[in-house]
């Protein structure tokens, strides 16, 4: 009997890291599809008193994470759904947009296609065929 993939529990935690410009709060959490995400929340407020604008206490960082996890549980977190679009598809659409909507010259399209081919690894056949 084949096993079906069951959704993993959505969970996470916050932790403080000493960054180049001082301490920052970071969050690490797991999405239902199993991907793990690590994000910087913002600068940490490490002294007593009310935090300055844009700074986070541990409790504020935990509230931020709780909001993100709630969005993930509801399925409204941006980037949660994979579209299946590849970079090659995006290159092809971009070159088509330049050619049709922006009415760029053939030499411009050739140059842009060359740039796309030289920066992609391995070279994309769909982007290469547009030149």
C-alpha positions as CSV (number, residue, x, y, z in Angstrom):
1,X,0.0,0.0,0.0
2,X,1.6,3.3,-1.1
3,X,2.0,6.0,1.6
4,X,0.3,9.3,1.1
5,X,2.1,12.4,2.0
6,X,0.5,13.9,5.0
7,X,0.9,17.6,5.8
8,X,3.5,18.3,8.4
9,X,2.7,20.4,11.4
10,X,3.3,24.1,11.1
11,X,5.7,25.2,13.8
12,X,8.5,27.6,14.5
13,X,10.6,29.6,16.9
14,X,12.3,33.0,17.3
15,X,15.9,33.5,18.3
16,X,18.3,36.4,18.7
17,X,21.4,36.7,16.6
18,X,24.3,39.2,16.7
19,X,24.4,40.7,13.3
20,X,26.8,43.2,11.8
21,X,24.7,46.1,13.0
22,X,23.8,44.7,16.3
23,X,21.4,42.1,17.7
24,X,18.4,41.1,15.5
25,X,15.5,38.7,15.9
26,X,15.1,35.9,13.5
27,X,12.4,33.3,13.0
28,X,12.6,29.8,11.7
29,X,9.4,28.0,10.8
30,X,8.2,25.0,8.9
31,X,5.5,25.2,6.3
32,X,2.8,22.4,5.6
33,X,4.7,21.2,2.5
34,X,7.8,20.5,4.7
35,X,9.9,23.6,3.6
36,X,11.8,25.4,6.3
37,X,11.9,29.1,6.2
38,X,14.3,31.4,8.1
39,X,13.5,35.2,8.1
40,X,14.9,38.2,9.9
41,X,12.2,39.9,11.8
42,X,14.0,43.1,12.8
43,X,16.4,44.7,15.2
44,X,16.3,43.4,18.8
45,X,15.5,45.8,21.7
46,X,17.9,44.7,24.4
47,X,17.5,47.4,27.1
48,X,14.7,48.1,29.6
49,X,11.8,50.3,28.6
50,X,9.6,50.8,25.6
51,X,11.2,49.7,22.4
52,X,12.1,52.3,19.8
53,X,10.1,52.4,16.5
54,X,11.1,49.4,14.3
55,X,12.7,47.4,17.1
56,X,11.3,44.2,18.5
57,X,11.2,42.7,22.0
58,X,11.1,38.9,22.3
59,X,7.4,39.0,22.9
60,X,6.8,41.2,19.8
61,X,9.0,38.8,17.7
62,X,6.9,35.9,18.9
63,X,3.7,37.7,18.0
64,X,5.1,38.3,14.5
65,X,5.8,34.6,14.2
66,X,2.4,33.7,15.5
67,X,0.7,35.9,12.8
68,X,2.9,34.3,10.1
69,X,2.0,30.8,11.3
70,X,-1.7,31.7,11.4
71,X,-1.5,32.9,7.8
72,X,0.2,29.6,6.8
73,X,-2.5,27.6,8.5
74,X,-5.2,29.5,6.7
75,X,-3.3,29.1,3.4
76,X,-3.0,32.9,2.8
77,X,0.8,33.2,3.4
78,X,2.4,34.7,0.2
79,X,4.7,32.2,-1.4
80,X,2.9,29.2,0.1
81,X,1.6,27.8,-3.1
82,X,4.1,26.6,-5.7
83,X,3.2,27.7,-9.2
84,X,5.4,25.3,-11.2
85,X,6.7,28.2,-13.3
86,X,10.4,27.8,-14.2
87,X,13.0,30.5,-14.8
88,X,13.0,29.5,-18.4
89,X,9.3,30.2,-18.6
90,X,9.8,33.6,-17.1
91,X,12.6,34.4,-19.5
92,X,10.4,33.4,-22.4
93,X,7.5,35.5,-21.2
94,X,9.9,38.5,-20.5
95,X,11.3,38.4,-24.0
96,X,7.8,38.0,-25.5
97,X,6.7,41.1,-23.5
98,X,9.7,43.1,-24.7
99,X,9.0,42.1,-28.3
100,X,5.2,42.5,-28.4
101,X,4.2,44.9,-25.7
102,X,7.2,47.1,-25.6
103,X,8.0,46.9,-29.3
104,X,11.8,46.6,-28.8
105,X,14.1,46.3,-31.8
106,X,15.5,43.0,-32.9
107,X,19.0,44.0,-31.8
108,X,17.7,44.7,-28.3
109,X,16.0,41.4,-28.1
110,X,19.1,39.7,-29.3
111,X,21.2,41.4,-26.6
112,X,18.7,40.6,-23.9
113,X,18.5,37.0,-25.0
114,X,22.3,36.8,-25.0
115,X,22.4,38.2,-21.4
116,X,19.8,35.6,-20.3
117,X,21.8,32.7,-21.9
118,X,25.1,33.8,-20.4
119,X,23.7,34.1,-16.8
120,X,21.6,30.9,-16.8
121,X,23.2,27.7,-15.8
122,X,22.7,25.4,-17.7
123,X,21.7,27.4,-20.8
124,X,18.0,27.4,-21.3
125,X,16.8,26.2,-24.6
126,X,13.6,28.2,-24.5
127,X,15.4,31.5,-23.8
128,X,18.0,30.6,-26.5
129,X,15.4,30.0,-29.1
130,X,14.0,33.5,-28.9
131,X,17.0,35.2,-30.4
